[in-house]
Amino acid sequence: MKKGGFTATEILMATTIMTMVIAGSLSVFIAANRSWFSGDVQMRCAREVDMVLQKMTYGAVGSNGLRTAIFTNVAVAVTGAQWSVTYDTPDGGKYKFAFDPAMHVIQYYDLLLSNGAVTIGVNITTSTVTVVTNGLNIMVQVAVNDGRFGATNEMATYIRYRN
């Protein structure tokens, strides 16, 4: 007499194989997810440091940046790790960028409007400004931590005055 169905051994083998496939797929998914989150944190860190330097160079909040500064009207003040750069532009603007190491931010000020500080960079761990011939060397280091993932990115630029 012939009966339909599977034996206990066949069911056990199928269950074992299916469990191994699911476990393998799950481990690949978890590894890919970790890789994605790690890459996301690194990209946010790189974007933050790049945006800070772009805003300082080309301008923030609709104003002209350090690239358009009048060479003779640039004042750099450094006190320990804290620094500020005050400058005038040909269009009559008077602006300031300042790094506050206690707050880990770089802020922008329009000194003619007196509307307070606008934060243009966060998570800043270190930043330096050095006066060189016809310009400034600016270095910014950003650290981003998100859960168990973290990244640090450092970028520097030379800003040559045009005026």
Protein Blocks (a to p, Z undefined) as FASTA:
>chain_A
ZZedddfklmmmmmmmmmmmmmmmmmmmmmmmmmmmmmmmmmmmmmmmmmmmmmmmnoge
hiacfklpcfklcccddehjbccdddddfkopacdddddfklopacdddfklonopadfb
ghifbdcddddehiacddddddddehjbccddddddddddfZZ
